[in-house]
Amino acid sequence: MTMTNKSFTIRYQNGIIRENRYLEPIRVNEDEEMLDPFLNRYYYNKGRVRSNTKGYESW
């Protein structure tokens, strides 16, 4: 079992129960390229990984 299959539960005093995964599986496009949180392809250059999303290229 991997960390993407495991989850944890938080019980709040007001009765709300929330279940979360430790890790979410990474999103990929139809070409099996990894996608950033904005669903744009990551850019790889000389050992560096960057987002292709405008304004988030160097975060």
Secondary structure, DSSP 8 states (H G I E B T S, - for coil): --TTT-EEEEE-TTS-EEEEESS----B-TT--BB-TTS-BEEEETTEEEE-STT-TT-
